[in-house]
Every structure is written in C-alpha cells, then in structure tokens.
C-alpha cells in the first residue's frame, strides 16, 4: 500500500472544512491510510473521502486565483441573477471595472458578495456551489 500524500497545491493556508483538516493533518507522505485513520480517530473510508475532498478544495482554490475570463464572468452573472435579477450584469461589469485587470475570481466574488444583504448573498453562494465555483 502506498503512503498518502497531500494533493499538489495544498498548503496550510488552503481553506477547507475542519473535517478535512482533521484527516489531512496526519497525512505526511510516510503514513498509510490505516495509520492516518487511527491517528484521526476515523475509518479508512472516511480517510479516503477526506483526501478526495482535499483534492476538490485545492481545485477550487486554484480556480479562485485564476484570472476572470469572459466565460467565467458570464457564469458569475448567471449565479448573481438568481439572487438579484437583471441588475446582475450591471453589478458584475461595475466590479470588473472597479477592480481593473487582471481580476481573480476570488476578488470578483468577494466584491459582489459584499454588496448583497445576507439572504441574497446566501442564494448567490448556493448558485456558485451548484456550478462548482464556490
């Protein structure tokens, strides 16, 4: 059996839920899944699920730091439209103009979310999650 390793791109600052860090904290490139499960007080299946989840979180973190392209801006606009209606395209355009170029997805999403009341922000985030962007 091969020792578990961190996914490429994962760092101590990658935002992930506690349930993932609880397992990944014990992954060091020398321990096998059974050892990690024992140290994390969980099951082998849970260890594999959390390692898989860590891979997904790294992918999301990488996407958030990429520059916003037109296709990404369109998806963000669609997600925002579910929360605010047709005003979404104006909001996205204004934020993109205000932030200048290049704009990262994380900067765009943070600026948009800051303009929304909590209930609208939750709807926006839910739409982003459904599309794998948050």
N, C-alpha and C positions, 0 to 999 in steps of 0.2 A: 504494500500500500504506500502511496506517495504522501509525503508530508504536505499539509495545507500551507498555502501562501496567500498573501494579500493580493487582491487584483491590482494590475498595473494602474497607476494613477491615484490609488487610495493613499491618503495621508491622515495624520492625526487631526487635521482640521476639516476633513470631509464631513459635511453634515449628514448624519444618519441617526435613526432612532436608537434608543438605548438597547433594545433587544438585539440589534445587530452588533453594536459595540461590545455588548456583554460577551459575545462569542468571539468577535474579531480580536479582542484584547488578548486572547490566548493563542491566536494564530501567529506563529513566528518563523515559519519555514522549516522547522525541525519536528514539530509535533504532528502526529497523525490525527485523523478525525476523532478517534476514540479517546485520545488524550485530551483533546480540546473539549469534547463533550463532558468528560469527567471534571475537568477544571472549571467549566462554565456551568456545571450542575444542570445539564440538559441531555437530550437524546442525540443520537447520531443523525437522525432525520432532521432535527432542529438545527444542528450544526450545518448540514448541507444547505438547508433552506436559508440560513442567515448568510452563508458565504455567497450563495446565489443572489440574495438580496443586496449584499455589499457590491457585487458586480453591477447591479442595476443602478444603485446610488452613485457609483463612480461615473457611469454613463450619463446620468442626469447632471452631475456636477460638471462634466466636460461640456455637455450641451449648453449649460447656463453660461459658461465663459466664452462660448463661441460668438463671433460677430453675428448680428441680426441681418439676415438676408431677406429679400422681398417675400419669399415663400413663408419664412418664419413669421414675419410681420403680419402676413395675411391670416395665419392660424391664430396668432395672438389676438388680432382684431375680431375674429370669429368667436373666440372664447369670451372676450370682453363684451361683445354684442349680446351674449346671453345674459349678461349682468346689467348692462346699461342701455341696450338698444342701439339705434343707428348712430348715436353720439360716439360710439366706439372708434370708428375710423378717424374722426377728428382728434380724439384723445391720443390715439397711437401716433398719428402724424405729428402732433404738437410735442409729445415726449421725445420722439426721434429727433425732431428739430432742436429741442432744448438740450439734449444730451450730446449732439454733434456726432461726428464719426471718428472712429468706429464705436458702435454701441453693442454691449454684450446683452445677451438675453436676460441675465440676472438684473442688470441695471434697468432695462426696459420694464420688466415685471415689477420690480420694486417701486419704480416711479408711478406706474399705473395703479398698483395696489394702494399706494399712499393717498391717492385721490378718491378712493372709494370708502363709503361707510362700511362698517364691519359685515353686515349681511350681504352686501354686493361683492365685497372682497372674497367672502367665502364661496359665493357662487362662481366668481371668476376663477378662483383656485381649483374648485371642483372641475370646472371645464378644462382647465390646463392639465389636471391629473388624468382626466379621461383620454387626453391626447398624448400623454407621456411627457409633458413639458414641465411638470412641477412635482 
